Amino acid sequence: MAIFALVFIFLGLVFVCNVISTNMRKYLRATLTALDDIPALGVLRSKDLKISGTAVVCGGSIAGLLSARVCADHFESVVMVEPEESVTRPDDHHHDEKSSSVVQQRSRVPQYTSYHGYQAFMTLAVRKLFPNFDHEVVKAGARVVSADHKFHVAGVRLEAPWHQYTANNFPTTTSLSRDGFEPLIRRLVLATCPNVKYVPGAVIALVRSESSADVIDSVRVRSRESEESNVTATLVIDCTGPARGGFRWLQGPSFTSTIRTEQQVSPLPLEALKHTYDPKMAYTTCAFDVPPALMSPIKALGFPEDFATAGLLYINMADPSTDSRNVIIGMKGESSVQFVCGGWDVRERMTSIDDIKKFLSEMVVLRPVPDWIFRLLELFEQEQVPSPYVYARCPPTVYIKYHLARNIPSNFIAIGDSVLNINPVRGQGCTKACVEAVTLNSLLIKCPATPTGNTKGTENPLPLDFSRNFFDLQAKRTGGLWDTYKSQDYAWKTTTPAKGDSLDTGAWKRAYGKALLRLATKDRDVSAVFWHVVNWLTPPTELFSPIIILKLAWMQVPGCFGL
């Protein structure tokens, strides 16, 4: 009888632990990811339920475009203020459908022509915002491809979780670099959202409401002809990227935004929210436009997959204990192969195919760079396939911790690089902005069309805690990238650490991450968790699950016994 009682108690404990674990995972998924918010995207409010007034989006890059698309479903009107002339000319909102090149260039985006990462989350979200997205990608001369990133660490591959999907439902991404993806999204926004319009110029100041010090009434815009005017705003979204316009505007004479934490009795100036370090990243991008006559010879080289359906071909990240060089090789559009060679304090500038081959040959890897890559380069050299070589040195990484601020206007938020720009080698910047735009949508859904009691008599319909709620949720969903990537970048001695840090800061995270990657190269289930986290399809807390920790501990056993 006692045995049965013990078995019953044990099964009961297992059941309770399972219920707690399931609910905890649901909570973490809802809090740390925006995955559960995707189904609510693209739902247009009826005209009589639209939030009154105008959402003003400052900046027309990817973060601004996605924010404008979200706001178009909720607000009566959306205004995008963009200083770059080529973006706001109506005749330039198109793409050459038979080439991977685009009409306009983004002079304010140095990596505009470089390969960009679009994780699986972004494809899911953009498909909801633009139901014809896949068709438009193909129409723009690109492809929808599997989100198998062919990711390697020091030459050792981390397998994508094909064993958890069928071939037809494996998550996807697109074979577009920034100069193809951004114009495509811009065209789709303007084609599907008649209440969105561009205003050429630059925002120079925020104008406070006379009825409430906590609300922005309008933004002041300076045109290219140096004429100034005010645009009334129900919501202001800073999408100015590394310029971080909103951070400057909030330090103007009309605002007294300060930072205060529970440990501090006296407030600090807004400038205290800004944290920065410099990983000293640099890279060269080159794209080889492959003529149709070379398709057959390329297949004969041992090319790893069908050239007609390929996406990313090879990514290798350096082991910081031995090297600082990375390479990304992927398709740009239908027939262009792009090489991105660079790394931490890498000073070489590629100007020829020989330079690329030398760079690849000198990478320190446990398993050699595949031969087909060198044969491909030799074919390009033999056939004199042309390519531009574009060198870019990345700016320092900056994080504005708005979630710690007090007295931030209730109708001001910031999205994308205007809050946090991360080391671009991670390829996470565009998807990060997308996660934040989806987060914005989840909060706007809860907002009434007209002012309520929560607005305390102001004429603005947004609740007075709107900004606070957004920045708090943003910090939980994307702010963790700051500590994660900072600790990784500190592994290279050339990195300049943030104020108050040393390169030893975050050492335990680096040690855990290195052990985790080593395990992932041997265990496909652990590699699958890593892949899902990178693609924003599961919370990063899954990397600290009990089963993974046990596997890591078991991996150390042979070393403990000298085996």
ZIRA-V664723 format. One record per residue. N is the residue number from 1. RES is the residue in one small letter. PSI is psi as a letter, one per 20 degrees, with the letter a starting at -180 (NA if undefined). OMEGA is omega in radians with two decimals (none if undefined). Layout:
BEGIN
<<N/RES/PSI/OMEGA> <N/RES/PSI/OMEGA>>
END
This chain:
BEGIN
<<1/m/g/-3.14> <2/a/h/3.12> <3/i/g/3.12> <4/f/h/3.13> <5/a/g/3.12> <6/l/g/3.10> <7/v/g/3.13> <8/f/g/3.12> <9/i/g/3.14> <10/f/g/3.13> <11/l/h/3.10> <12/g/g/3.11> <13/l/g/3.10> <14/v/g/3.14> <15/f/g/-3.13> <16/v/g/3.14> <17/c/h/3.13> <18/n/g/3.12> <19/v/g/3.14> <20/i/g/-3.13> <21/s/g/-3.13> <22/t/g/-3.13> <23/n/h/3.09> <24/m/g/3.12> <25/r/h/3.08> <26/k/g/3.13> <27/y/g/-3.12> <28/l/h/3.09> <29/r/g/-3.12> <30/a/h/-3.07> <31/t/g/-3.00> <32/l/i/3.06> <33/t/r/3.08> <34/a/j/-3.04> <35/l/g/-3.12> <36/d/i/3.14> <37/d/i/-3.09> <38/i/g/-3.12> <39/p/h/-3.11> <40/a/i/3.13> <41/l/q/3.01> <42/g/j/3.12> <43/v/o/-3.05> <44/l/p/3.04> <45/r/q/3.02> <46/s/q/-3.02> <47/k/h/-3.09> <48/d/i/3.13> <49/l/j/3.11> <50/k/q/3.07> <51/i/p/-3.06> <52/s/q/3.08> <53/g/a/-2.99> <54/t/p/2.95> <55/a/p/-3.14> <56/v/o/3.13> <57/v/o/-3.08> <58/c/n/-3.10> <59/g/p/-3.04> <60/g/k/3.09> <61/s/a/-3.03> <62/i/g/3.11> <63/a/g/3.14> <64/g/g/-3.14> <65/l/g/3.13> <66/l/h/3.09> <67/s/g/3.13> <68/a/g/3.14> <69/r/g/3.11> <70/v/g/-3.10> <71/c/h/-3.12> <72/a/h/3.12> <73/d/i/-2.98> <74/h/h/-3.03> <75/f/q/3.08> <76/e/g/3.13> <77/s/q/3.12> <78/v/p/3.09> <79/v/p/3.06> <80/m/o/3.12> <81/v/o/-3.03> <82/e/p/-3.10> <83/p/i/-3.04> <84/e/o/-2.99> <85/e/g/-3.05> <86/s/h/-3.12> <87/v/h/-3.03> <88/t/i/3.08> <89/r/p/-3.09> <90/p/h/-3.08> <91/d/i/-3.12> <92/d/j/-3.12> <93/h/l/3.08> <94/h/r/-3.05> <95/h/q/3.05> <96/d/o/-2.98> <97/e/i/-3.11> <98/k/j/-3.14> <99/s/q/3.09> <100/s/i/3.14> <101/s/q/-3.13> <102/v/r/-3.06> <103/v/g/-3.04> <104/q/q/3.07> <105/q/q/-3.13> <106/r/n/-3.08> <107/s/h/-3.12> <108/r/i/-3.13> <109/v/n/-3.05> <110/p/h/-3.12> <111/q/k/-3.01> <112/y/h/-3.09> <113/t/i/-3.08> <114/s/q/3.11> <115/y/p/3.10> <116/h/q/3.08> <117/g/p/3.04> <118/y/o/-3.06> <119/q/r/-3.03> <120/a/h/3.11> <121/f/g/-3.08> <122/m/g/3.12> <123/t/g/3.12> <124/l/g/-3.09> <125/a/g/-3.09> <126/v/h/3.08> <127/r/h/3.09> <128/k/h/3.13> <129/l/h/-3.12> <130/f/n/-3.07> <131/p/h/-3.14> <132/n/j/-3.02> <133/f/g/-3.09> <134/d/g/3.12> <135/h/g/-3.12> <136/e/h/3.08> <137/v/g/3.12> <138/v/g/3.13> <139/k/h/-3.14> <140/a/j/3.09> <141/g/k/3.14> <142/a/a/-3.05> <143/r/q/2.88> <144/v/o/-3.01> <145/v/r/3.11> <146/s/q/3.13> <147/a/k/3.00> <148/d/o/-2.98> <149/h/j/3.14> <150/k/l/-2.99> <151/f/p/3.11> <152/h/q/2.99> <153/v/o/-3.08> <154/a/k/3.07> <155/g/i/-3.11> <156/v/p/-3.01> <157/r/q/2.94> <158/l/o/-3.03> <159/e/q/3.01> <160/a/q/-3.00> <161/p/l/3.11> <162/w/h/-3.11> <163/h/i/3.13> <164/q/i/-3.14> <165/y/r/2.92> <166/t/r/-3.10> <167/a/h/-3.06> <168/n/i/-3.11> <169/n/j/3.07> <170/f/p/-3.13> <171/p/q/-3.01> <172/t/r/3.04> <173/t/a/-3.14> <174/t/q/-3.14> <175/s/l/-3.11> <176/l/p/2.95> <177/s/r/-3.05> <178/r/h/-3.07> <179/d/i/3.02> <180/g/h/-3.05> <181/f/g/-3.08> <182/e/g/3.09> <183/p/h/3.11> <184/l/g/3.12> <185/i/h/3.13> <186/r/g/3.11> <187/r/g/-3.11> <188/l/h/3.11> <189/v/g/-3.08> <190/l/h/-3.13> <191/a/h/-3.04> <192/t/i/-3.07> <193/c/n/-3.11> <194/p/i/-3.14> <195/n/j/3.07> <196/v/p/3.09> <197/k/q/3.09> <198/y/q/2.96> <199/v/o/3.12> <200/p/p/3.12> <201/g/a/-3.11> <202/a/p/3.03> <203/v/p/-3.11> <204/i/i/-3.13> <205/a/q/3.01> <206/l/q/-3.11> <207/v/p/-3.09> <208/r/q/3.07> <209/s/q/3.12> <210/e/h/-3.09> <211/s/i/-3.13> <212/s/p/3.14> <213/a/i/-3.09> <214/d/j/-3.03> <215/v/p/3.02> <216/i/p/3.13> <217/d/g/-3.08> <218/s/r/3.02> <219/v/q/3.12> <220/r/p/-3.05> <221/v/p/3.04> <222/r/p/-3.12> <223/s/r/3.11> <224/r/i/3.09> <225/e/j/3.12> <226/s/k/3.04> <227/e/q/-3.09> <228/e/q/3.11> <229/s/r/3.13> <230/n/p/3.05> <231/v/o/-3.13> <232/t/p/-3.02> <233/a/p/2.96> <234/t/h/3.09> <235/l/p/3.08> <236/v/p/-3.14> <237/i/o/3.10> <238/d/o/3.07> <239/c/k/-3.08> <240/t/j/3.06> <241/g/b/-3.09> <242/p/i/3.07> <243/a/h/3.11> <244/r/l/-3.10> <245/g/g/-3.10> <246/g/h/3.13> <247/f/h/3.09> <248/r/g/-3.08> <249/w/h/-3.12> <250/l/i/3.08> <251/q/j/3.10> <252/g/r/-3.05> <253/p/i/-3.09> <254/s/i/-3.04> <255/f/q/3.14> <256/t/k/-3.11> <257/s/p/3.13> <258/t/r/3.10> <259/i/p/3.11> <260/r/p/3.03> <261/t/r/-3.09> <262/e/h/-3.12> <263/q/i/-3.05> <264/q/p/3.12> <265/v/g/-3.11> <266/s/q/3.11> <267/p/q/3.08> <268/l/q/3.12> <269/p/q/-3.11> <270/l/h/-3.12> <271/e/h/-3.13> <272/a/i/3.11> <273/l/i/-3.01> <274/k/p/3.11> <275/h/q/-3.07> <276/t/q/2.97> <277/y/r/-3.06> <278/d/o/3.10> <279/p/i/3.12> <280/k/l/3.14> <281/m/q/3.06> <282/a/q/3.13> <283/y/q/3.06> <284/t/p/3.11> <285/t/p/3.04> <286/c/q/-3.11> <287/a/p/-3.14> <288/f/o/3.09> <289/d/o/-3.02> <290/v/o/3.09> <291/p/q/-3.11> <292/p/h/-3.09> <293/a/i/-3.10> <294/l/i/-3.09> <295/m/g/-3.13> <296/s/g/3.09> <297/p/h/3.14> <298/i/g/3.12> <299/k/h/-3.12> <300/a/i/-3.11> <301/l/i/-3.03> <302/g/k/3.09> <303/f/p/-2.92> <304/p/i/-3.12> <305/e/r/-3.12> <306/d/o/-3.11> <307/f/h/-3.07> <308/a/i/-3.11> <309/t/j/-3.06> <310/a/q/3.04> <311/g/d/3.00> <312/l/p/-3.05> <313/l/h/-3.09> <314/y/p/3.00> <315/i/p/3.04> <316/n/p/3.07> <317/m/q/-3.05> <318/a/q/2.91> <319/d/o/-3.04> <320/p/i/3.14> <321/s/i/-3.07> <322/t/i/-3.01> <323/d/r/3.10> <324/s/j/-3.03> <325/r/p/3.11> <326/n/q/3.03> <327/v/q/3.04> <328/i/p/3.10> <329/i/p/-3.12> <330/g/r/3.10> <331/m/p/3.02> <332/k/o/-3.04> <333/g/b/-3.04> <334/e/h/-2.97> <335/s/k/3.12> <336/s/p/3.11> <337/v/p/-3.07> <338/q/p/3.05> <339/f/p/3.03> <340/v/o/-3.08> <341/c/p/3.14> <342/g/a/3.14> <343/g/a/-3.08> <344/w/o/3.14> <345/d/k/3.05> <346/v/p/-3.04> <347/r/i/3.13> <348/e/p/3.04> <349/r/o/3.14> <350/m/p/3.08> <351/t/j/-3.12> <352/s/r/3.08> <353/i/h/3.09> <354/d/h/3.11> <355/d/g/3.14> <356/i/g/-3.14> <357/k/h/3.11> <358/k/g/3.14> <359/f/g/-3.12> <360/l/h/-3.11> <361/s/h/-3.08> <362/e/i/3.09> <363/m/p/3.14> <364/v/o/-3.06> <365/v/q/3.09> <366/l/h/3.06> <367/r/p/-2.98> <368/p/q/3.02> <369/v/p/-3.08> <370/p/q/-3.11> <371/d/h/-3.07> <372/w/h/3.13> <373/i/g/3.11> <374/f/h/3.11> <375/r/h/3.11> <376/l/g/3.12> <377/l/h/3.12> <378/e/h/3.09> <379/l/g/3.11> <380/f/h/3.13> <381/e/g/-3.13> <382/q/g/-3.10> <383/e/j/3.12> <384/q/l/3.09> <385/v/p/-3.05> <386/p/q/3.07> <387/s/p/2.96> <388/p/q/3.08> <389/y/o/-3.04> <390/v/o/-3.13> <391/y/p/3.10> <392/a/p/3.03> <393/r/p/-2.98> <394/c/q/3.09> <395/p/r/3.08> <396/p/q/3.08> <397/t/p/-3.08> <398/v/p/3.06> <399/y/o/3.04> <400/i/o/-3.04> <401/k/m/-3.11> <402/y/h/-3.09> <403/h/i/3.09> <404/l/i/-3.02> <405/a/q/3.00> <406/r/q/3.10> <407/n/j/2.99> <408/i/p/3.13> <409/p/p/-3.02> <410/s/i/-3.14> <411/n/k/3.06> <412/f/p/2.99> <413/i/r/3.10> <414/a/q/-3.05> <415/i/q/3.05> <416/g/b/-3.08> <417/d/i/3.09> <418/s/i/3.06> <419/v/g/-3.06> <420/l/o/2.97> <421/n/p/-3.07> <422/i/r/3.11> <423/n/o/-3.03> <424/p/i/3.12> <425/v/h/3.13> <426/r/h/3.12> <427/g/k/-3.04> <428/q/i/-2.97> <429/g/g/-3.10> <430/c/g/3.14> <431/t/h/3.06> <432/k/g/3.11> <433/a/h/3.12> <434/c/g/3.09> <435/v/g/-3.12> <436/e/h/3.08> <437/a/h/3.09> <438/v/h/3.08> <439/t/g/3.08> <440/l/g/-3.13> <441/n/g/-3.11> <442/s/h/3.10> <443/l/h/3.14> <444/l/h/3.12> <445/i/h/-3.08> <446/k/i/-3.05> <447/c/p/3.11> <448/p/r/3.14> <449/a/h/-3.10> <450/t/r/-3.12> <451/p/q/3.10> <452/t/a/-3.13> <453/g/h/-3.09> <454/n/i/3.13> <455/t/i/3.05> <456/k/l/3.03> <457/g/i/3.10> <458/t/r/3.13> <459/e/i/-3.14> <460/n/p/-3.09> <461/p/i/-3.13> <462/l/p/3.11> <463/p/q/-3.12> <464/l/i/3.10> <465/d/j/-3.08> <466/f/g/-3.12> <467/s/g/-3.14> <468/r/g/-3.12> <469/n/g/-3.13> <470/f/g/-3.09> <471/f/h/3.09> <472/d/g/-3.12> <473/l/h/3.09> <474/q/g/-3.14> <475/a/h/-3.14> <476/k/h/-3.02> <477/r/h/-3.10> <478/t/i/-3.10> <479/g/h/-3.14> <480/g/i/3.10> <481/l/h/-3.11> <482/w/g/-3.12> <483/d/h/-3.11> <484/t/g/-3.06> <485/y/h/3.07> <486/k/g/-3.14> <487/s/h/3.10> <488/q/g/-3.13> <489/d/h/3.12> <490/y/i/3.10> <491/a/h/3.12> <492/w/p/-3.03> <493/k/i/3.13> <494/t/i/-3.14> <495/t/p/3.02> <496/t/o/-3.03> <497/p/r/3.09> <498/a/q/3.12> <499/k/p/-3.13> <500/g/i/3.11> <501/d/r/2.87> <502/s/r/3.14> <503/l/i/3.05> <504/d/i/3.13> <505/t/p/3.13> <506/g/k/-3.09> <507/a/h/-3.12> <508/w/h/3.11> <509/k/g/3.10> <510/r/g/-3.14> <511/a/g/3.12> <512/y/g/-3.13> <513/g/h/3.14> <514/k/g/3.11> <515/a/h/3.13> <516/l/g/3.13> <517/l/h/3.10> <518/r/g/3.11> <519/l/h/-3.09> <520/a/h/3.10> <521/t/i/-3.11> <522/k/h/-3.03> <523/d/o/-3.04> <524/r/h/3.10> <525/d/h/3.06> <526/v/g/3.07> <527/s/h/3.12> <528/a/g/3.10> <529/v/g/3.12> <530/f/g/3.14> <531/w/g/-3.13> <532/h/h/3.09> <533/v/g/3.13> <534/v/h/-3.12> <535/n/j/3.07> <536/w/k/-3.11> <537/l/i/3.07> <538/t/q/-3.11> <539/p/q/-3.13> <540/p/i/3.10> <541/t/i/3.11> <542/e/h/3.10> <543/l/i/3.12> <544/f/k/-3.14> <545/s/q/-3.14> <546/p/h/-3.10> <547/i/h/3.12> <548/i/g/3.11> <549/i/g/3.10> <550/l/g/3.11> <551/k/g/3.10> <552/l/g/3.13> <553/a/g/3.14> <554/w/h/3.13> <555/m/h/-3.13> <556/q/i/-3.05> <557/v/g/3.14> <558/p/h/3.14> <559/g/h/-3.13> <560/c/h/-3.11> <561/f/j/3.09> <562/g/k/-3.12> <563/l/NA/none>>
END
